[in-house]
Amino acid sequence: MKKDLTWLKEALIAHRGLHTEDGTIPENSLLAFQQALQMGYAIELDVNVLKDGTVVSFHDIHLKRLCGDDRMLSELTFSDIKSLKLLSSDERIPTLDDVLNMVDGRVPLLIELKPHGDVVKLCAHVMKSLQHYQGTYAIFSFHPRVVYWFKRHHPHVIRGQIAESFKSNPKMHPIAKWMMKHMIFNRFTQPDFISYGIHDLPNPILDRYKKKNMIIISYAARSQSEFDHVKSSYDNVVFEFFIPKQKG
């Protein structure tokens, strides 16, 4: 069955939901997703897996930035975190099932898997939640093993590779950085689309993929000028902290 990736080109995609820069509407919260739903925007979200296998909508490896808690997400169960509040709001960390039940197919979902630990565990538990979901969605990840896992086990699922230059990561080995920047593993994982960091655009690596009709999106535009800059060369870009206007 041919995959329909049209929405990845045409939808306005809210990065981590329609959250606010001041944190009153926290990223990856049900409130942020509800705000995006009301505007008819597709939703990009991050997912992590807890110690007990619960998949939650949360970006970081630990709770410090968003909850003021030093504990690592992978060491906790849902009962450990369910009462924690995000930033200064009354919002709590939602499960992926919470998000799916709320969205209920009304807008497409772009789901980033954040494998801070066991890659297979994360992939398997994400797919357990998605297996009966009737809405439109795609998964993507920085980790090639995630993309490969979906290619091997669920090839019908739209899958994407995230990449960038990794200039801000001094701990990353130069060879690994080069391989990820050039997406060397794509020949094995065969992603359906690429999501590339906005500050590395345009570049000849992506231009070669574009000539092969690969869909290329980016992250994350924070102004109309950044949004237009990406759209002038590639297919789409997720956005945050402003409301974009489509041309044409």
FENVEN-V103494 format. One record per residue. PHI is phi in whole degrees, -180 to 180 (NA if undefined). PSI is psi in whole degrees, 0 to 359 (none if undefined). OMEGA is omega in radians with two decimals (999 if undefined). Layout:
phi->[PHI,PHI]
psi->[PSI,PSI]
omega->[OMEGA,OMEGA]
This chain:
phi->[NA,-73,-84,-98,-104,-55,-63,-65,-86,-101,-76,-85,-115,-82,-71,59,82,-87,-91,-112,-66,-83,82,-67,-115,-70,-61,57,-105,-62,-65,-64,-70,-65,-63,-65,-58,-63,-90,78,-85,-66,-121,-97,-144,-104,-132,-129,-115,-87,-58,-88,92,-71,-95,-120,-87,-161,-88,-85,-79,-135,-94,-58,-65,-100,-125,66,-128,-79,-72,-83,-62,-68,-95,-118,-103,-65,-64,-72,-114,-63,-95,-72,-105,-88,52,-100,-97,-96,-75,-116,-70,-86,-83,-61,-61,-59,-65,-63,-66,-73,-71,51,79,-73,-139,-69,-118,-113,-107,-93,-89,-107,-81,-81,-141,-77,-63,-64,-60,-62,-60,-64,-75,-63,-69,-61,-73,-86,-60,-111,-73,-94,-80,-83,-157,-141,-112,-156,-165,-69,-82,-58,-65,-65,-62,-66,-59,-71,-60,-77,-101,-142,-64,-75,-79,-65,-131,-135,-105,-97,-155,-168,-84,60,-63,-89,-114,-71,-83,-77,-62,-55,-69,-63,-62,-64,-64,-72,-59,-90,54,-59,-76,-60,-65,-98,-87,49,-66,-84,-155,-123,-120,-123,-56,-64,-80,-110,-115,-79,-153,-66,-61,-72,-62,-67,-67,-61,-65,-94,68,-74,-75,-126,-120,-146,-149,-123,-72,-117,-158,-63,-66,-66,-58,-67,-61,-68,-64,-71,-118,-132,-84,-165,-153,-73,-134,-154,70,-159,-107,-76,-115,-80,-90,87]
psi->[129,137,139,107,12,320,331,334,322,335,150,122,115,120,117,31,178,72,168,152,332,358,2,331,100,152,148,28,160,327,317,321,323,320,319,318,316,332,353,20,145,158,126,136,157,145,142,161,137,175,325,6,357,131,126,154,99,138,315,166,337,176,0,306,320,338,357,31,131,353,150,140,321,345,3,156,171,327,334,332,350,339,354,143,147,121,227,17,179,6,145,168,119,154,162,323,322,315,314,319,323,315,315,41,5,330,158,153,133,106,114,124,125,86,83,352,246,109,312,320,314,310,314,319,328,314,331,321,325,347,330,8,130,352,173,134,164,152,153,165,154,329,116,332,328,311,318,321,317,324,318,318,332,66,344,342,132,128,144,154,128,140,170,190,341,32,330,9,87,343,344,132,138,323,316,320,315,316,319,319,319,359,49,327,354,331,337,323,335,63,155,338,167,140,119,144,135,331,358,20,148,167,157,335,311,327,325,320,323,322,338,11,25,136,130,122,179,175,147,128,135,11,163,324,320,318,311,326,314,314,338,339,330,192,318,170,134,157,159,152,11,167,111,156,128,140,146,none]
omega->[-3.12,-3.13,3.10,-3.12,-3.06,-3.08,3.12,3.09,-2.90,-3.04,2.90,-2.99,-3.10,-3.09,-3.09,-3.07,-3.13,-3.10,-3.07,-3.08,3.14,3.06,3.12,2.93,-3.01,3.05,3.06,3.11,3.09,3.11,3.11,3.12,3.10,3.10,3.10,3.11,-3.11,3.11,-3.12,-3.13,2.91,-3.02,2.95,3.11,3.10,3.08,3.08,3.09,3.13,-3.12,-3.10,3.11,3.10,3.09,-3.11,3.07,-3.03,-3.03,-2.90,3.11,3.11,-3.01,-2.96,-3.01,-3.01,-3.08,-3.12,-3.06,-3.05,-3.02,3.11,-3.08,-3.06,-3.12,-3.01,3.01,-3.12,3.11,3.12,-3.00,-2.95,-3.14,-3.12,3.12,-3.13,-3.14,-3.10,-3.08,3.01,-3.13,3.10,-3.12,-3.13,2.99,3.06,3.09,3.06,-3.11,-3.12,3.14,-3.14,-3.10,3.02,3.04,-3.06,3.05,3.09,3.11,3.06,-2.91,3.10,3.09,-3.10,-3.05,3.12,-3.13,-3.08,-3.09,-3.09,3.11,3.13,-3.11,-3.08,-3.12,3.03,-3.11,3.07,3.10,-3.03,-2.94,3.14,-3.13,-3.04,-3.12,3.11,3.12,3.00,3.04,3.02,-3.05,2.95,-2.99,3.13,3.14,3.07,-3.12,3.13,3.13,3.13,3.07,-3.06,-2.98,-3.11,-3.04,3.12,-3.11,3.07,-3.07,-3.11,3.09,3.05,3.13,3.07,3.14,-3.14,3.13,-3.07,-3.11,-3.09,-3.11,-3.08,-3.14,-3.10,3.14,3.10,3.12,3.14,-3.12,3.14,3.11,-3.12,3.09,-3.10,-3.07,-3.12,-3.13,3.11,-3.05,3.08,3.12,3.09,3.12,3.13,2.99,-3.01,-3.10,-3.02,-3.09,3.11,-3.08,-0.16,3.04,-3.05,3.11,-3.13,3.13,3.10,3.08,3.14,3.12,3.10,3.10,3.02,3.05,-3.10,3.05,-3.08,3.12,-0.38,3.12,3.13,3.10,3.11,-3.13,3.07,3.12,-3.12,3.14,3.13,-3.08,3.13,-3.10,-3.04,-2.91,-3.04,3.09,3.05,-3.03,3.04,3.03,3.01,3.11,-3.06,3.06,3.10,3.05,3.04,999]
